[in-house]
Amino acid sequence: MILLGAPMYNYAIPSTLKAWIDHVFAVGRTSMTEHPSLAGKPAIVVTSRGGSYQEGTPQQGNDHVQTYLQQALGTGLGLDVTFIVPELTLAPTVPAMADLVPLFETSRSDSLAAAESHARKLAMRTAA
């Protein structure tokens, strides 16, 4: 299993993660081959963001993290990618976002529950 932390920085992934992907993307071995060496392996990506990019929000369509990582890791490397996405992480500290704190708390709670669920599945899989 691969576990990646990928916070959104200025609408994109951190440069260190991009560099790692560039090194792991080996045409003919890990990608762009009939049998990529990482095919089917599970990958969990925790990608946080200060705002929200869900449908119906003003930033809808500006999430370049999940779409890029799904393409690179899922399509390119053949990984089975799952995302855990805590949103609105700036709401508790930015006064203009104060009315969004309940949505942040829900997102945080949902993300923690998803992480715990995946950890349990991994523990069971490892113990078997």
C-alpha positions in Angstrom: 0.0 0.0 0.0 1.1 3.5 -0.7 0.0 6.4 1.6 0.5 9.9 0.3 -0.1 13.3 1.9 -0.9 15.8 -0.8 -2.2 19.2 0.5 -3.3 21.6 -2.1 -0.8 24.4 -2.6 -1.9 27.2 -4.9 -4.3 24.9 -6.8 -1.6 22.1 -7.3 0.3 19.4 -5.5 3.6 20.1 -3.6 6.6 20.3 -5.8 8.3 17.5 -3.8 5.4 15.1 -4.6 5.6 16.1 -8.3 9.3 15.3 -8.3 8.6 11.9 -6.7 6.0 11.1 -9.3 8.4 12.2 -12.1 11.0 9.7 -10.7 8.6 6.9 -10.2 7.1 7.3 -13.7 9.4 4.9 -15.7 8.0 4.5 -19.2 7.9 0.8 -20.1 8.3 -0.4 -16.5 6.0 1.4 -14.0 3.9 3.2 -16.7 2.8 3.1 -20.3 3.3 -0.7 -20.4 0.8 -3.6 -20.6 1.7 -4.7 -17.1 2.8 -1.8 -14.9 4.8 -3.0 -11.9 2.5 -1.1 -9.5 -0.8 -2.1 -11.2 -3.6 -2.9 -8.7 -1.7 -1.8 -5.6 -3.8 0.3 -3.3 -2.9 4.0 -2.8 -4.5 6.2 -0.3 -4.1 10.0 -0.9 -4.9 12.4 1.9 -5.3 15.8 0.1 -6.4 18.7 2.3 -7.4 22.2 1.2 -8.3 25.4 2.9 -11.4 26.0 0.9 -13.9 23.8 -0.9 -14.0 22.7 -4.5 -17.1 20.6 -4.5 -19.9 21.0 -7.0 -21.9 24.2 -6.4 -19.1 26.1 -4.7 -17.5 29.2 -6.2 -14.2 27.2 -6.7 -15.9 24.3 -8.4 -13.6 23.0 -11.2 -10.4 24.4 -9.8 -9.3 21.2 -8.0 -6.2 20.3 -9.9 -4.9 17.9 -7.2 -7.4 15.0 -7.4 -7.7 15.1 -11.2 -4.0 15.1 -11.7 -3.2 12.5 -9.1 -6.0 10.2 -10.4 -4.5 10.5 -13.9 -0.9 10.1 -12.8 -1.3 7.4 -10.1 -4.4 5.7 -11.3 -4.3 5.8 -15.1 -0.5 6.2 -15.5 0.8 3.8 -12.8 -2.2 1.6 -12.5 -2.7 2.1 -8.8 -6.1 1.7 -7.1 -6.4 5.2 -5.8 -8.6 6.3 -2.9 -8.9 9.9 -1.8 -9.5 11.2 1.7 -10.3 14.9 1.4 -10.6 17.2 4.5 -11.8 20.6 3.2 -12.3 24.1 4.6 -9.3 23.7 6.9 -8.9 27.5 7.0 -12.4 28.1 8.3 -11.5 28.0 12.0 -8.7 30.6 11.6 -10.0 33.0 8.9 -12.7 35.3 10.2 -14.4 35.7 6.8 -14.9 31.9 6.8 -16.5 31.7 10.3 -19.9 30.6 9.0 -18.2 27.6 7.3 -16.8 26.1 10.5 -19.6 23.6 10.8 -18.9 22.3 7.3 -15.2 22.1 8.2 -16.0 20.1 11.3 -18.2 17.7 9.2 -15.4 17.3 6.6 -12.8 16.7 9.3 -15.0 14.1 11.0 -15.8 12.3 7.8 -12.1 12.3 6.8 -11.0 10.9 10.2 -13.6 8.2 9.9 -12.5 7.3 6.4 -8.8 7.2 7.5 -9.8 4.9 10.5 -11.8 2.6 8.2 -8.9 2.3 5.7 -6.4 1.7 8.6 -8.6 -1.1 9.9 -8.8 -2.7 6.4 -5.0 -2.5 6.1 -4.5 -4.0 9.6 -6.9 -6.9 8.7 -5.2 -7.4 5.4 -1.7 -7.4 7.0 -2.7 -9.8 9.7 -4.1 -12.3 7.2 
